[in-house]
Amino acid sequence: MIDTLVNYHTRERWLAARAGGIGASDVSALFGLSPWASAFSLWCEKTGLAEPVERDEDWLTWGLLQEEPMAKFYELKTGRKVWTGGSPYCVARHPNLPMFSCTPDKIVFSAPDIGFESPGGLQIKSAAWFMAHDWDQGPPPHVQIQVQSEMACTGADWWSVPVNLGGRFRNFDVMRDQSMINEIEAQVVWFWDLVQSRTPPDIDGHDATTAILKRLHPQDNGESVDLPPEAVAFADEVFSARVAIAEAEKSAKNLKAGPENYLRALIGGATFGRLPDGRLLSLRTTSRTGYQVEASTYRALKLEKRP
């Protein structure tokens, strides 16, 4: 199946094809493990309630530009041969779940050094140096789900994840995990049933859920709606949490203020203060230019009336 790829040639055609199904990079949202999306935000996009939000365009372009040199470096480091045909918009579709697809970055002919004569794939990643710790134990969970999804769609038994960690190259070979693939396929079926029936998944606290709710309802209309009984408990949680957060912030501020003032008094008018353990503190004069806050609109949840 890995040799059955559909080439959509352009990003526009590829995005149109993705809109009608679930891609491998979407699946981690169904498990609550995506840094960028939640099941609810993805559902809103797949049902057409909201337009998909593109991540930073420069970052995406930079990632595409890195694919060729990263693939070459992977060949150099592993001795494996990468297929260079096709385009960045070649799609493999799951044999039994037509709504489920993946876009392999590259195909690798074989990996005899780890015992595979059959083809596998590449999922090329790039991460800033300060995110390198996320890769200490191997690919992060959302990447693991993505490559298992790619193996589910292609039938491959192995996949490689070469990553540029702020200029440091690492490669991780990931073996097919059929039990994980079974879970992934079940989640894809569950989610796509929700899309087709237009039944929303549960609302969660993911940043993507917050962002898409703000996009869906940017303005109020002055009307009132009657909320269901269970909303009482949610309202209590919101306002209790706000009080707890405010008290914790005040406590932390008080905890810091005394020691900070003690150090300020010791440094006095000096610019630096040397600690006995070798650390150097600074208390520089900093000038800040004035600025005007741009006009904007937002909606804030408040308690207007108590029973």
KOLNU-235376 format. One record per residue (C-alpha): x, y, z. Coordinates in steps of 0.25 Angstrom, whole numbers, m for minus. Layout:
residues N
<c1->X&c2->Y&c3->Z>
...
***
This chain:
residues 307
<c1->0&c2->0&c3->0>
<c1->12&c2->9&c3->2>
<c1->14&c2->10&c3->m13>
<c1->m1&c2->15&c3->m15>
<c1->1&c2->30&c3->m14>
<c1->m8&c2->41&c3->m20>
<c1->m1&c2->53&c3->m24>
<c1->m9&c2->66&c3->m22>
<c1->2&c2->75&c3->m27>
<c1->m2&c2->88&c3->m21>
<c1->m4&c2->92&c3->m6>
<c1->m18&c2->97&c3->m10>
<c1->m23&c2->84&c3->m16>
<c1->m16&c2->76&c3->m4>
<c1->m23&c2->85&c3->6>
<c1->m37&c2->83&c3->m1>
<c1->m34&c2->68&c3->0>
<c1->m31&c2->68&c3->15>
<c1->m43&c2->76&c3->18>
<c1->m52&c2->64&c3->14>
<c1->m45&c2->54&c3->24>
<c1->m35&c2->53&c3->36>
<c1->m20&c2->54&c3->33>
<c1->m9&c2->47&c3->42>
<c1->m5&c2->60&c3->48>
<c1->m20&c2->62&c3->53>
<c1->m21&c2->49&c3->61>
<c1->m13&c2->54&c3->73>
<c1->m25&c2->64&c3->76>
<c1->m34&c2->52&c3->77>
<c1->m26&c2->47&c3->89>
<c1->m25&c2->61&c3->95>
<c1->m10&c2->61&c3->92>
<c1->m8&c2->71&c3->81>
<c1->m1&c2->84&c3->84>
<c1->m9&c2->92&c3->73>
<c1->m23&c2->86&c3->73>
<c1->m34&c2->79&c3->82>
<c1->m45&c2->70&c3->77>
<c1->m55&c2->81&c3->78>
<c1->m47&c2->91&c3->70>
<c1->m44&c2->80&c3->59>
<c1->m59&c2->76&c3->59>
<c1->m62&c2->91&c3->57>
<c1->m53&c2->91&c3->45>
<c1->m57&c2->78&c3->39>
<c1->m72&c2->82&c3->40>
<c1->m69&c2->95&c3->33>
<c1->m73&c2->103&c3->45>
<c1->m60&c2->110&c3->45>
<c1->m48&c2->111&c3->35>
<c1->m36&c2->104&c3->38>
<c1->m25&c2->113&c3->45>
<c1->m12&c2->112&c3->38>
<c1->0&c2->111&c3->47>
<c1->11&c2->121&c3->45>
<c1->13&c2->122&c3->30>
<c1->28&c2->125&c3->31>
<c1->30&c2->113&c3->40>
<c1->23&c2->104&c3->30>
<c1->31&c2->109&c3->19>
<c1->44&c2->107&c3->27>
<c1->40&c2->93&c3->30>
<c1->37&c2->90&c3->15>
<c1->50&c2->96&c3->11>
<c1->58&c2->87&c3->21>
<c1->52&c2->74&c3->16>
<c1->61&c2->72&c3->5>
<c1->74&c2->75&c3->13>
<c1->69&c2->67&c3->25>
<c1->66&c2->55&c3->16>
<c1->80&c2->56&c3->10>
<c1->86&c2->57&c3->24>
<c1->77&c2->45&c3->28>
<c1->83&c2->37&c3->16>
<c1->97&c2->41&c3->20>
<c1->95&c2->37&c3->35>
<c1->88&c2->24&c3->33>
<c1->92&c2->19&c3->19>
<c1->78&c2->17&c3->15>
<c1->72&c2->21&c3->1>
<c1->61&c2->32&c3->1>
<c1->51&c2->32&c3->m11>
<c1->52&c2->47&c3->m16>
<c1->40&c2->46&c3->m26>
<c1->26&c2->52&c3->m25>
<c1->23&c2->65&c3->m18>
<c1->21&c2->70&c3->m3>
<c1->6&c2->67&c3->m6>
<c1->6&c2->52&c3->m8>
<c1->m5&c2->45&c3->0>
<c1->m7&c2->31&c3->4>
<c1->m21&c2->27&c3->8>
<c1->m25&c2->16&c3->18>
<c1->m30&c2->3&c3->11>
<c1->m42&c2->2&c3->20>
<c1->m45&c2->16&c3->25>
<c1->m46&c2->25&c3->13>
<c1->m47&c2->37&c3->22>
<c1->m33&c2->34&c3->28>
<c1->m21&c2->38&c3->21>
<c1->m6&c2->43&c3->22>
<c1->4&c2->51&c3->15>
<c1->18&c2->44&c3->16>
<c1->29&c2->54&c3->16>
<c1->38&c2->44&c3->9>
<c1->38&c2->29&c3->6>
<c1->50&c2->20&c3->10>
<c1->53&c2->8&c3->1>
<c1->58&c2->m1&c3->12>
<c1->65&c2->m1&c3->25>
<c1->74&c2->m14&c3->25>
<c1->82&c2->m8&c3->37>
<c1->70&c2->m10&c3->46>
<c1->65&c2->m23&c3->39>
<c1->55&c2->m17&c3->29>
<c1->55&c2->m19&c3->14>
<c1->41&c2->m14&c3->12>
<c1->39&c2->1&c3->10>
<c1->37&c2->11&c3->22>
<c1->35&c2->26&c3->22>
<c1->40&c2->39&c3->28>
<c1->33&c2->49&c3->37>
<c1->43&c2->60&c3->37>
<c1->42&c2->70&c3->49>
<c1->49&c2->82&c3->54>
<c1->49&c2->88&c3->68>
<c1->56&c2->100&c3->74>
<c1->67&c2->97&c3->83>
<c1->60&c2->100&c3->96>
<c1->49&c2->89&c3->92>
<c1->60&c2->79&c3->91>
<c1->57&c2->73&c3->105>
<c1->43&c2->68&c3->99>
<c1->51&c2->58&c3->91>
<c1->60&c2->52&c3->102>
<c1->51&c2->40&c3->102>
<c1->48&c2->39&c3->87>
<c1->38&c2->46&c3->79>
<c1->27&c2->53&c3->87>
<c1->14&c2->46&c3->89>
<c1->7&c2->55&c3->78>
<c1->18&c2->51&c3->68>
<c1->17&c2->36&c3->72>
<c1->2&c2->36&c3->69>
<c1->5&c2->43&c3->56>
<c1->15&c2->33&c3->51>
<c1->6&c2->21&c3->56>
<c1->m5&c2->27&c3->48>
<c1->4&c2->28&c3->35>
<c1->7&c2->13&c3->37>
<c1->m8&c2->10&c3->38>
<c1->m10&c2->17&c3->25>
<c1->1&c2->12&c3->18>
<c1->3&c2->m2&c3->23>
<c1->17&c2->0&c3->27>
<c1->24&c2->m7&c3->38>
<c1->34&c2->4&c3->42>
<c1->36&c2->19&c3->41>
<c1->47&c2->29&c3->43>
<c1->46&c2->42&c3->50>
<c1->59&c2->50&c3->47>
<c1->58&c2->63&c3->55>
<c1->66&c2->76&c3->55>
<c1->68&c2->81&c3->69>
<c1->73&c2->95&c3->68>
<c1->84&c2->90&c3->59>
<c1->86&c2->76&c3->65>
<c1->82&c2->64&c3->57>
<c1->75&c2->52&c3->63>
<c1->68&c2->41&c3->57>
<c1->57&c2->32&c3->63>
<c1->53&c2->19&c3->57>
<c1->38&c2->15&c3->61>
<c1->33&c2->1&c3->59>
<c1->19&c2->m2&c3->56>
<c1->10&c2->m4&c3->69>
<c1->m3&c2->m11&c3->64>
<c1->m10&c2->m9&c3->78>
<c1->m8&c2->6&c3->77>
<c1->m12&c2->6&c3->62>
<c1->m25&c2->m1&c3->67>
<c1->m28&c2->10&c3->77>
<c1->m25&c2->21&c3->66>
<c1->m34&c2->14&c3->56>
<c1->m45&c2->13&c3->66>
<c1->m43&c2->28&c3->70>
<c1->m44&c2->32&c3->55>
<c1->m57&c2->25&c3->53>
<c1->m63&c2->31&c3->66>
<c1->m59&c2->45&c3->62>
<c1->m63&c2->44&c3->48>
<c1->m77&c2->39&c3->52>
<c1->m78&c2->52&c3->61>
<c1->m74&c2->60&c3->49>
<c1->m84&c2->53&c3->40>
<c1->m95&c2->54&c3->50>
<c1->m91&c2->68&c3->54>
<c1->m90&c2->64&c3->68>
<c1->m80&c2->72&c3->76>
<c1->m70&c2->65&c3->85>
<c1->m68&c2->70&c3->99>
<c1->m63&c2->84&c3->102>
<c1->m50&c2->84&c3->109>
<c1->m40&c2->94&c3->114>
<c1->m30&c2->93&c3->102>
<c1->m25&c2->107&c3->97>
<c1->m30&c2->103&c3->83>
<c1->m44&c2->101&c3->89>
<c1->m44&c2->115&c3->95>
<c1->m38&c2->121&c3->82>
<c1->m49&c2->115&c3->73>
<c1->m60&c2->118&c3->83>
<c1->m56&c2->133&c3->82>
<c1->m55&c2->132&c3->67>
<c1->m69&c2->126&c3->66>
<c1->m75&c2->136&c3->75>
<c1->m67&c2->149&c3->75>
<c1->m79&c2->158&c3->78>
<c1->m90&c2->158&c3->88>
<c1->m104&c2->161&c3->83>
<c1->m111&c2->167&c3->95>
<c1->m120&c2->155&c3->97>
<c1->m121&c2->145&c3->109>
<c1->m122&c2->130&c3->108>
<c1->m126&c2->120&c3->119>
<c1->m115&c2->111&c3->123>
<c1->m117&c2->96&c3->127>
<c1->m116&c2->92&c3->141>
<c1->m102&c2->86&c3->140>
<c1->m97&c2->100&c3->136>
<c1->m98&c2->104&c3->151>
<c1->m87&c2->95&c3->155>
<c1->m78&c2->100&c3->143>
<c1->m81&c2->114&c3->147>
<c1->m77&c2->111&c3->162>
<c1->m64&c2->104&c3->157>
<c1->m60&c2->116&c3->149>
<c1->m62&c2->127&c3->159>
<c1->m56&c2->118&c3->171>
<c1->m44&c2->116&c3->162>
<c1->m42&c2->131&c3->159>
<c1->m42&c2->134&c3->174>
<c1->m32&c2->123&c3->177>
<c1->m23&c2->128&c3->166>
<c1->m24&c2->142&c3->171>
<c1->m20&c2->138&c3->185>
<c1->m9&c2->129&c3->180>
<c1->m3&c2->140&c3->172>
<c1->m4&c2->150&c3->184>
<c1->3&c2->140&c3->193>
<c1->14&c2->138&c3->183>
<c1->16&c2->153&c3->181>
<c1->17&c2->155&c3->196>
<c1->26&c2->143&c3->197>
<c1->35&c2->150&c3->187>
<c1->34&c2->164&c3->191>
<c1->42&c2->163&c3->204>
<c1->54&c2->156&c3->199>
<c1->54&c2->165&c3->187>
<c1->54&c2->177&c3->195>
<c1->65&c2->172&c3->204>
<c1->74&c2->170&c3->192>
<c1->70&c2->184&c3->186>
<c1->75&c2->190&c3->199>
<c1->88&c2->183&c3->199>
<c1->91&c2->187&c3->185>
<c1->87&c2->201&c3->187>
<c1->92&c2->210&c3->175>
<c1->101&c2->200&c3->169>
<c1->98&c2->193&c3->156>
<c1->103&c2->179&c3->161>
<c1->103&c2->171&c3->173>
<c1->112&c2->158&c3->175>
<c1->107&c2->147&c3->183>
<c1->117&c2->138&c3->191>
<c1->114&c2->126&c3->182>
<c1->119&c2->133&c3->169>
<c1->105&c2->138&c3->164>
<c1->104&c2->152&c3->159>
<c1->91&c2->160&c3->161>
<c1->88&c2->173&c3->154>
<c1->79&c2->185&c3->157>
<c1->80&c2->193&c3->144>
<c1->72&c2->206&c3->141>
<c1->63&c2->202&c3->129>
<c1->56&c2->213&c3->121>
<c1->43&c2->209&c3->114>
<c1->37&c2->217&c3->103>
<c1->22&c2->220&c3->104>
<c1->12&c2->213&c3->95>
<c1->m2&c2->214&c3->92>
<c1->m11&c2->201&c3->93>
<c1->m18&c2->198&c3->80>
<c1->m33&c2->198&c3->80>
<c1->m39&c2->184&c3->81>
<c1->m51&c2->176&c3->85>
<c1->m52&c2->164&c3->94>
<c1->m63&c2->157&c3->102>
<c1->m61&c2->154&c3->117>
<c1->m69&c2->144&c3->126>
<c1->m74&c2->151&c3->138>
<c1->m84&c2->149&c3->149>
<c1->m94&c2->160&c3->148>
<c1->m105&c2->156&c3->158>
<c1->m105&c2->146&c3->170>
<c1->m118&c2->138&c3->174>
***
